[in-house]
Amino acid sequence: MTKKQTVPMTKNQKRRFRCNFCVASFDWQKLLNAHWVTTHSLLACRWSVTCKSVFSNSVNRRIHEKAFHLGGGRWVCDHCGAQFVFISQLLKHNVKHSSMQKYRCKEKHCSKAFKRKVELLDHTKIHEGAQLSCDVDGCEYMTHLKKRLTDHQAVHRPSDSKRYNCARYGKQYNYR
């Protein structure tokens, strides 16, 4: 269990013990301990005091613990050494190393093929004619993918400027 946290109290108040994983608070440490065991013990990560991860079910908790606290998984890619908790993850990853391209464009005069369905879906936007254009005066750059437009717009900014603004904390970041 993680360290107990107490809520600051005024002169005539009782001391409150607050749960680190939900909004519950209790008058006694024993009640907090009982709450922890009955509510969170099966769903919280048990491998690190600093890890505050809580899961909707024990299967997801075990996946997290194997992936982040036990050094990856037992399934290892023969090509690059990447480790996975489940064989299904390894099989999905192996597509990256395959030369087979089973997703083909169905447009009449297009012979493009892709390894992953999402790549084909991105490609079909070319044929649909939906174009995004750069909003900087004098720039005629156009693309069908939002990510490419965002990357392109970086050429119009000074190198020290930040790309993303956080509305909550008022800070700026280069990456999301």
C-alpha positions in Angstrom: 0.0 0.0 0.0 1.2 3.5 -0.6 2.1 6.1 2.0 -0.9 7.5 3.8 -1.9 11.0 3.0 -3.7 13.2 5.5 -6.0 16.1 4.7 -4.9 19.3 6.5 -7.1 20.0 9.4 -8.3 23.0 11.3 -8.3 23.2 15.1 -11.7 21.5 15.7 -11.5 18.9 12.9 -10.6 15.3 13.0 -7.7 14.0 11.0 -8.8 12.5 7.7 -7.0 9.8 5.8 -7.3 10.1 2.0 -7.2 7.3 -0.5 -4.5 7.9 -3.2 -6.6 6.2 -5.9 -10.0 7.7 -5.5 -11.8 10.5 -3.7 -12.6 8.6 -0.5 -11.3 9.8 2.9 -11.6 8.3 6.3 -11.4 9.2 10.0 -9.2 6.3 10.8 -6.2 4.6 9.2 -7.9 1.2 9.7 -10.9 2.2 7.6 -8.6 3.4 4.8 -6.7 0.1 4.9 -10.0 -1.8 4.7 -11.1 0.4 1.8 -7.8 -0.3 0.0 -8.1 -4.0 0.4 -11.7 -4.3 -0.7 -11.6 -1.7 -3.5 -8.2 -1.3 -5.0 -5.8 -4.1 -4.0 -6.7 -6.3 -7.0 -6.8 -3.4 -9.4 -3.7 -1.3 -8.5 -0.1 -1.9 -9.6 1.8 -3.7 -6.8 5.3 -3.5 -8.2 6.3 0.0 -7.4 5.3 2.5 -4.7 5.8 5.3 -7.3 3.5 3.7 -9.9 0.0 5.1 -9.4 -1.6 2.9 -12.1 -5.1 1.5 -11.4 -6.9 -0.8 -13.8 -10.5 -1.7 -14.6 -9.7 -5.4 -14.2 -6.9 -7.7 -13.0 -6.0 -8.9 -16.5 -5.1 -5.3 -17.5 -3.1 -4.9 -14.3 -1.1 -8.1 -15.0 -0.4 -6.9 -18.6 0.9 -3.6 -17.2 3.1 -5.2 -14.5 4.7 -7.6 -17.1 5.3 -4.9 -19.6 6.5 -2.1 -17.3 7.9 -3.7 -14.2 9.1 -7.2 -15.2 11.3 -6.2 -18.2 9.0 -6.8 -21.1 7.5 -10.1 -22.1 8.6 -13.6 -22.9 7.8 -13.2 -26.7 10.8 -11.8 -28.5 11.0 -10.6 -32.1 13.7 -12.6 -34.1 14.4 -9.6 -36.3 14.8 -6.7 -33.9 14.7 -8.1 -30.3 11.5 -6.2 -29.2 9.7 -8.0 -26.4 6.0 -8.6 -26.0 3.7 -9.8 -23.2 1.4 -11.7 -25.5 2.1 -13.7 -28.7 -0.7 -11.7 -30.4 1.3 -8.5 -29.9 4.4 -10.2 -31.5 2.4 -11.4 -34.5 1.0 -7.9 -35.1 4.5 -6.5 -34.8 6.0 -9.0 -37.2 4.0 -7.4 -40.0 6.6 -4.6 -39.9 9.3 -7.0 -41.0 7.2 -8.7 -43.6 7.5 -7.9 -47.3 3.9 -9.0 -47.9 1.5 -6.2 -48.8 -2.0 -7.6 -48.6 -4.0 -4.3 -48.6 -4.3 -3.1 -52.2 -5.9 0.1 -53.5 -9.1 -0.5 -55.4 -8.9 2.6 -57.6 -8.8 1.7 -61.3 -5.4 3.2 -62.3 -3.6 2.9 -58.9 -1.3 -0.1 -58.1 -0.3 0.9 -54.6 -0.3 -1.8 -51.8 0.3 -1.6 -48.1 1.2 -3.9 -45.2 -1.4 -2.4 -42.8 -5.0 -1.4 -43.3 -4.5 2.0 -41.7 -1.9 2.8 -44.3 -4.4 2.0 -47.1 -7.1 4.1 -45.4 -4.6 7.1 -45.3 -3.8 6.5 -49.0 -7.5 6.4 -50.1 -7.8 10.0 -49.0 -5.7 11.0 -52.0 -8.4 9.6 -54.3 -11.2 11.2 -52.4 -9.8 14.7 -53.2 -9.9 16.0 -49.7 -7.0 18.4 -49.4 -5.6 20.4 -46.5 -3.6 23.5 -47.4 -1.1 25.6 -45.5 -2.6 28.8 -44.2 0.6 30.9 -44.4 0.4 33.6 -47.1 2.2 32.7 -50.3 2.6 29.0 -49.4 0.9 26.7 -51.8 1.6 23.4 -49.9 -1.3 20.9 -50.0 -1.7 17.4 -48.5 -4.4 14.9 -47.7 -3.0 14.0 -44.2 -3.3 16.3 -41.2 0.0 15.1 -39.7 1.9 16.0 -42.9 0.4 19.5 -42.8 1.4 19.9 -39.2 4.9 18.8 -39.9 5.1 21.1 -42.9 3.9 24.2 -40.9 7.0 23.8 -38.7 9.1 25.2 -41.6 7.3 28.5 -41.2 8.1 28.8 -37.4 11.3 29.9 -35.8 13.2 26.9 -34.5 12.9 27.9 -30.9 9.1 28.3 -31.0 6.8 25.8 -29.3 4.1 24.0 -31.4 1.4 23.0 -28.8 -0.2 25.1 -26.1 -1.6 23.5 -23.0 -4.9 25.3 -22.1 -4.9 23.8 -18.6 -1.5 24.9 -17.4 -0.6 27.6 -19.9 2.6 26.0 -21.0 3.9 25.3 -24.5 5.5 22.1 -25.9 7.1 20.9 -29.1 5.3 17.6 -29.0 1.8 16.4 -27.8 
